[in-house]
């Protein structure tokens, strides 16, 4: 089994003991992305939709570094702290997949790192 650590400055650097992603055997496993601006490492403030779009752009940057992309995602997980935000999160997330979206789970959680309201991770083909 080959195992390659994926790192890009186009996405926020890891804020703990983990890699942005790991590529192995034709797949890339992306760590969860929160709405951090990769240039400033500051949280994006605004609507939950804006925060979700930032998470997705961060994932997209990591996927590109791995030689993949959003169209190659096979599974995502969205974590939200308020299921009342589901409709807006869903709309923002869906804008990245105009057709043939990947499999997905959405999970309501008590809290997320840095007190954010949304986090998204994924698995994609390379």
Secondary structure as UniProt FT lines:
FT   STRAND          4..6
FT   TURN            9..10
FT   STRAND          21..24
FT   TURN            25..26
FT   STRAND          27..34
FT   TURN            38..40
FT   HELIX           48..65
FT   TURN            66..67
FT   HELIX           70..72
FT   STRAND          73..80
FT   HELIX           83..85
FT   HELIX           86..94
FT   TURN            95..96
FT   STRAND          103..108
FT   HELIX           113..115
FT   STRAND          118..125
//
